Amino acid sequence: MKRLLQIESIKTLNNSSFKTILGLHFFLFFMVIYVFTRIDITAPGFNTKNMYMFPNVWEIFSWIASWFNLLFLGIIIIILTGNEFSFRTIRLQIMNGLSRDEFMAGKLMVIFLIAVWAAVIVFISGIITGMIYTKEISLQLILDKSYMVLIYFVQALAYMSFALMVAVIFRSNALSIIMYLLYFIMIEPITRLFFPKPIRPFFPVKIMKDLTPVPEFLSITSNTTEIDKSSLSFESMGIFQKGLPVHISLLIGIFYICLFLFISFWIIRKKDF
């Protein structure tokens, strides 16, 4: 494992695209957080600062972080994997004694570490913001809904596992990125329309997105003493349809991660380089 980590760290940390994209991910995430926390709208029964208090901050920040999974985390994996085929480094590594499974295990380690990185910045930003805006802090209040960071971690893994599979299938950075974006933006959303409504929530992209659903902003920002929060949900107002329960989406999301990785490993084992 140490050997694989050394190999991947040399290839990854010397990649200028990796450093640029990860730097943009870090910068833009905190810029969005900064802009969000500057929003201060107070109306009778509502206060936007409730969004940045514990435990609501975990739900809000995990949702914001999910915006960057498609264009940053997924594309990082496509570039790192596609470069292996474009520059034939995968062939060289296999000739030098690295097995195909070890090659894929190295990519899996990179995916895991990037997901940890993404989850850590969500956790740190959530802790700092929650400490600033929450008046009465307790350990129970801090931990409440903190599981959303773990769910975001699984979501990041899912996006990058899918990106790895696409990169292994198409092998070209440009083609992989195009097909990756097309699948999320057009192919699956259009395909879902031809299936019965009860089946649509089980598609991969739908599952991945539903892991961090749009927060119930009206109920979060409302004051419970003045407004009945149950009547302020997007579902009750007919804006969004009810998705699968979070624990079901999480289990199916883990299944899809395993499926994407299985397909990637299978292709690498069968193809010639």
C-alpha positions as CSV (number, residue, x, y, z in Angstrom):
1,M,0.0,0.0,0.0
2,K,2.8,2.4,0.9
3,R,4.4,1.7,-2.5
4,L,1.2,2.4,-4.4
5,L,0.7,5.6,-2.4
6,Q,4.2,6.8,-3.3
7,I,3.6,6.0,-7.0
8,E,0.3,7.9,-7.1
9,S,1.6,10.8,-5.1
10,I,4.4,11.3,-7.5
11,K,2.1,11.3,-10.5
12,T,-0.7,13.3,-8.9
13,L,1.2,16.0,-7.1
14,N,3.3,16.7,-10.2
15,N,0.2,17.1,-12.3
16,S,-0.4,20.9,-12.8
17,S,-4.1,20.2,-13.8
18,F,-4.7,18.4,-10.5
19,K,-3.2,21.3,-8.4
20,T,-5.1,23.9,-10.4
21,I,-8.5,22.2,-10.2
22,L,-8.2,21.3,-6.5
23,G,-7.1,24.8,-5.8
24,L,-10.1,26.2,-7.6
25,H,-12.3,23.7,-5.7
26,F,-11.0,25.0,-2.4
27,F,-11.2,28.7,-3.4
28,L,-14.6,28.6,-4.9
29,F,-16.1,26.6,-2.1
30,F,-15.0,29.1,0.5
31,M,-16.0,32.0,-1.7
32,V,-19.5,30.6,-1.9
33,I,-19.6,30.0,1.8
34,Y,-18.4,33.6,2.4
35,V,-21.1,35.0,0.1
36,F,-23.8,32.8,1.7
37,T,-22.9,33.9,5.2
38,R,-23.1,37.6,4.2
39,I,-26.8,37.1,3.3
40,D,-28.7,38.6,6.2
41,I,-32.5,38.8,5.5
42,T,-34.8,39.2,8.5
43,A,-38.5,39.2,8.1
44,P,-41.4,38.5,10.5
45,G,-40.9,34.9,11.5
46,F,-37.8,34.4,9.4
47,N,-34.0,34.8,9.9
48,T,-31.5,33.6,7.4
49,K,-28.8,33.4,10.0
50,N,-30.5,30.2,11.2
51,M,-28.9,28.5,8.2
52,Y,-25.4,28.9,9.7
53,M,-26.2,27.7,13.2
54,F,-25.8,24.2,14.5
55,P,-27.2,21.8,13.3
56,N,-28.5,23.4,10.1
57,V,-25.0,24.4,8.9
58,W,-24.2,20.7,8.2
59,E,-27.1,20.3,5.8
60,I,-26.5,23.7,4.1
61,F,-22.7,23.3,3.7
62,S,-23.0,19.6,2.5
63,W,-25.5,20.8,-0.2
64,I,-23.2,23.6,-1.3
65,A,-20.2,21.3,-1.4
66,S,-22.2,19.0,-3.7
67,W,-22.2,21.7,-6.4
68,F,-18.5,21.1,-7.0
69,N,-18.6,17.3,-7.3
70,L,-19.5,17.2,-11.0
71,L,-17.2,19.9,-12.4
72,F,-14.2,19.5,-10.1
73,L,-13.9,16.2,-8.3
74,G,-15.1,14.1,-11.1
75,I,-13.1,15.8,-13.8
76,I,-9.9,15.6,-11.6
77,I,-10.3,11.8,-11.7
78,I,-11.0,11.7,-15.5
79,I,-7.8,13.8,-16.1
80,L,-5.6,11.7,-13.8
81,T,-6.9,8.4,-15.3
82,G,-7.0,9.6,-18.9
83,N,-3.4,10.8,-18.7
84,E,-2.4,7.2,-17.9
85,F,-3.8,6.1,-21.3
86,S,-2.7,9.2,-23.3
87,F,0.9,9.0,-22.1
88,R,0.9,5.2,-21.9
89,T,2.2,5.3,-18.3
90,I,-0.2,2.5,-17.5
91,R,1.6,0.2,-20.0
92,L,5.0,1.2,-18.6
93,Q,3.9,0.5,-15.0
94,I,2.5,-2.9,-15.9
95,M,5.7,-3.8,-17.8
96,N,7.7,-2.7,-14.7
97,G,5.8,-5.2,-12.5
98,L,2.7,-3.3,-11.3
99,S,-0.3,-5.6,-11.6
100,R,-3.6,-4.3,-13.1
101,D,-5.3,-4.6,-9.8
102,E,-2.6,-2.6,-8.1
103,F,-2.9,0.1,-10.7
104,M,-6.6,0.3,-10.0
105,A,-6.1,0.2,-6.3
106,G,-3.8,3.2,-6.6
107,K,-6.6,5.1,-8.4
108,L,-9.0,4.0,-5.7
109,M,-6.7,5.4,-3.0
110,V,-6.6,8.8,-4.8
111,I,-10.4,8.8,-5.0
112,F,-10.6,8.1,-1.3
113,L,-8.1,10.7,-0.3
114,I,-9.7,13.4,-2.5
115,A,-13.1,12.5,-0.9
116,V,-11.6,12.8,2.6
117,W,-10.1,16.2,1.6
118,A,-13.5,17.4,0.4
119,A,-15.3,16.2,3.5
120,V,-12.7,17.7,5.8
121,I,-13.1,21.2,4.3
122,V,-16.9,20.9,4.8
123,F,-16.4,19.7,8.3
124,I,-13.9,22.5,9.2
125,S,-16.0,25.2,7.6
126,G,-19.1,23.9,9.3
127,I,-17.5,23.9,12.7
128,I,-16.1,27.4,12.4
129,T,-19.3,28.9,11.0
130,G,-21.5,27.1,13.5
131,M,-19.3,28.3,16.4
132,I,-19.6,31.9,15.1
133,Y,-23.4,32.0,14.6
134,T,-24.7,29.6,17.3
135,K,-25.5,31.4,20.5
136,E,-25.9,28.4,22.9
137,I,-23.5,25.6,21.9
138,S,-23.6,22.1,23.2
139,L,-22.0,18.9,22.0
140,Q,-25.4,17.4,21.2
141,L,-26.3,20.4,19.1
142,I,-22.9,20.2,17.2
143,L,-23.3,16.5,16.5
144,D,-26.9,16.7,15.4
145,K,-27.1,16.3,11.6
146,S,-23.3,16.1,11.4
147,Y,-23.9,12.8,9.6
148,M,-24.5,14.9,6.5
149,V,-20.7,15.3,6.2
150,L,-20.4,11.5,6.0
151,I,-23.2,11.3,3.5
152,Y,-21.4,14.0,1.4
153,F,-18.2,11.9,1.6
154,V,-20.1,8.9,0.1
155,Q,-21.6,11.2,-2.6
156,A,-18.1,12.5,-3.5
157,L,-16.9,8.9,-3.8
158,A,-19.9,8.1,-6.0
159,Y,-19.2,11.0,-8.4
160,M,-15.5,10.1,-8.7
161,S,-16.1,6.3,-9.0
162,F,-18.4,7.1,-11.9
163,A,-15.8,9.4,-13.4
164,L,-13.2,6.7,-13.1
165,M,-15.4,4.2,-14.9
166,V,-16.1,6.7,-17.8
167,A,-12.3,7.4,-18.1
168,V,-11.5,3.7,-18.2
169,I,-14.2,3.1,-20.9
170,F,-13.3,6.0,-23.2
171,R,-9.6,6.5,-22.3
172,S,-9.5,10.0,-23.9
173,N,-9.7,13.0,-21.6
174,A,-11.7,15.1,-24.0
175,L,-14.2,12.3,-24.9
176,S,-14.5,11.1,-21.3
177,I,-15.3,14.6,-20.0
178,I,-17.9,15.2,-22.8
179,M,-19.6,11.8,-22.2
180,Y,-19.4,12.3,-18.4
181,L,-21.1,15.7,-18.5
182,L,-23.6,14.6,-21.2
183,Y,-24.7,11.7,-19.0
184,F,-25.3,13.9,-16.0
185,I,-26.9,16.8,-17.9
186,M,-28.8,15.0,-20.7
187,I,-28.6,11.3,-21.2
188,E,-29.9,10.1,-17.8
189,P,-32.4,12.9,-17.2
190,I,-34.0,12.2,-20.7
191,T,-33.8,8.4,-20.2
192,R,-35.6,8.7,-16.9
193,L,-38.6,10.2,-18.6
194,F,-39.3,7.0,-20.4
195,F,-39.6,5.0,-17.2
196,P,-42.5,4.8,-14.7
197,K,-42.2,7.4,-11.9
198,P,-41.6,4.9,-9.1
199,I,-38.5,3.7,-10.9
200,R,-37.0,7.1,-11.7
201,P,-35.5,7.8,-8.2
202,F,-33.3,4.7,-8.5
203,F,-31.1,5.9,-11.4
204,P,-27.5,6.6,-10.5
205,V,-27.4,10.4,-11.0
206,K,-30.7,10.8,-9.2
207,I,-29.5,8.8,-6.3
208,M,-26.2,10.7,-6.1
209,K,-27.9,14.1,-6.2
210,D,-30.5,13.0,-3.6
211,L,-27.8,12.2,-1.1
212,T,-27.6,16.0,-0.4
213,P,-31.0,17.3,-1.4
214,V,-32.0,21.0,-1.5
215,P,-32.4,22.1,2.1
216,E,-35.8,23.2,3.3
217,F,-34.8,26.9,3.4
218,L,-38.2,28.2,4.5
219,S,-38.4,25.8,7.5
220,I,-34.7,26.2,8.4
221,T,-34.9,30.0,8.5
222,S,-38.3,30.2,10.2
223,N,-38.8,30.7,13.9
224,T,-40.6,27.7,15.4
225,T,-42.5,29.8,17.9
226,E,-44.3,31.7,15.1
227,I,-44.6,29.4,12.1
228,D,-45.5,25.8,11.6
229,K,-42.4,24.4,9.9
230,S,-44.2,21.3,8.5
231,S,-46.3,23.5,6.2
232,L,-43.1,25.2,4.8
233,S,-41.5,22.1,3.2
234,F,-41.0,22.1,-0.6
235,E,-42.9,18.8,-0.8
236,S,-46.0,20.2,1.0
237,M,-45.8,23.3,-1.3
238,G,-45.6,21.1,-4.4
239,I,-42.2,22.5,-5.5
240,F,-40.2,19.3,-5.2
241,Q,-41.4,15.7,-5.2
242,K,-40.5,13.6,-2.2
243,G,-37.3,11.5,-2.8
244,L,-36.2,8.3,-1.3
245,P,-35.4,8.2,2.4
246,V,-31.8,9.2,3.1
247,H,-30.7,5.8,4.4
248,I,-32.1,4.1,1.3
249,S,-30.4,6.6,-1.0
250,L,-27.2,6.0,1.0
251,L,-27.3,2.2,0.6
252,I,-28.1,2.4,-3.1
253,G,-25.4,5.0,-3.5
254,I,-22.8,2.6,-1.9
255,F,-24.1,-0.1,-4.3
256,Y,-23.5,2.1,-7.3
257,I,-20.0,2.9,-6.1
258,C,-19.2,-0.8,-5.9
259,L,-20.8,-1.3,-9.3
260,F,-18.8,1.5,-10.9
261,L,-15.5,0.2,-9.4
262,F,-16.3,-3.4,-10.4
263,I,-16.8,-2.4,-14.0
264,S,-13.6,-0.3,-14.0
265,F,-11.6,-3.2,-12.6
266,W,-13.2,-5.6,-15.0
267,I,-12.3,-3.5,-18.0
268,I,-8.7,-2.9,-16.9
269,R,-8.2,-6.7,-16.4
270,K,-9.6,-7.5,-19.9
271,K,-8.2,-4.8,-22.1
272,D,-4.8,-4.7,-23.8
273,F,-2.7,-1.6,-23.4
